Amino acid sequence: MFYVLNSADFGLILTWLSFEQVPVYIGAQVLASLCAAFALKVIFHPMMGGGVTVPSGGHGQAFALEFIISFILMFVVTAVATDTRAVSTC
């Protein structure tokens, strides 16, 4: 069975939190991501190539390519999500 995702799911946790709790939630998310990054660094330290993409060109070229690829990805996701020809499951 597939889960039907609607637009309310994206900000669902923020609707349950009061305004004072939102900075704590964001801080916890950032802290958790930093802990995960350091854990990966400890695990992959001898190899340091594990999970790391090193660009072969300059920083500007890498940024431009990442921007273009991300734009294409978001364009496709948005196009598929808003396609009116798709069969509605709701």
C-alpha positions in Angstrom: 0.0 0.0 0.0 1.3 3.4 -0.9 1.1 6.4 1.4 -0.6 9.5 -0.2 1.5 12.5 0.5 -0.3 15.9 0.6 1.1 19.4 1.1 0.2 19.4 4.8 2.8 16.7 5.5 5.7 19.0 4.8 5.1 21.4 7.7 3.2 19.0 10.0 5.6 19.1 12.9 5.7 22.9 12.8 1.9 23.0 13.3 2.2 21.1 16.5 4.9 23.3 18.1 4.4 26.7 19.7 6.4 29.6 18.5 8.8 29.3 21.4 9.5 25.6 20.6 10.4 26.2 16.9 14.0 27.4 17.6 14.6 24.4 19.9 13.3 22.1 17.2 15.5 23.7 14.5 18.5 23.6 16.9 17.9 19.9 17.6 17.8 19.1 13.9 21.1 21.0 13.3 22.7 19.3 16.3 21.6 15.9 15.1 22.9 16.4 11.6 26.3 17.6 13.0 26.5 14.5 15.2 25.7 12.3 12.2 28.4 14.1 10.2 31.0 13.6 12.9 30.0 9.9 13.3 30.5 9.4 9.6 33.9 11.1 9.8 35.0 8.8 12.7 33.7 5.7 10.8 35.2 6.6 7.4 38.4 8.4 8.6 40.9 6.0 7.2 39.2 6.1 3.8 37.8 9.6 3.8 36.5 8.9 0.3 33.5 7.1 1.7 30.4 9.2 0.9 32.4 12.2 -0.2 32.2 13.7 -3.7 35.3 15.7 -4.7 34.8 17.9 -7.7 37.4 17.6 -10.5 36.9 21.2 -11.6 36.9 24.5 -9.7 34.5 25.6 -7.0 32.5 27.8 -9.3 32.0 25.0 -11.8 31.0 22.6 -9.1 28.5 25.1 -7.7 27.0 25.8 -11.1 26.6 22.1 -11.9 25.0 21.4 -8.5 22.6 24.3 -9.1 21.6 23.0 -12.5 21.1 19.4 -11.4 19.2 20.5 -8.3 17.0 22.8 -10.5 16.2 19.9 -12.9 15.4 17.6 -10.0 13.0 20.1 -8.3 11.4 20.9 -11.7 10.7 17.2 -12.3 9.4 16.6 -8.8 7.1 19.6 -9.1 5.9 18.6 -12.5 5.1 15.1 -11.4 3.4 16.3 -8.2 1.2 18.8 -9.9 0.3 16.8 -13.0 -3.4 17.1 -13.5 -3.5 14.1 -15.8 -2.5 11.8 -12.9 -5.2 9.5 -11.4 -6.4 10.9 -8.0 -6.3 8.5 -5.1 -8.1 10.7 -2.7 
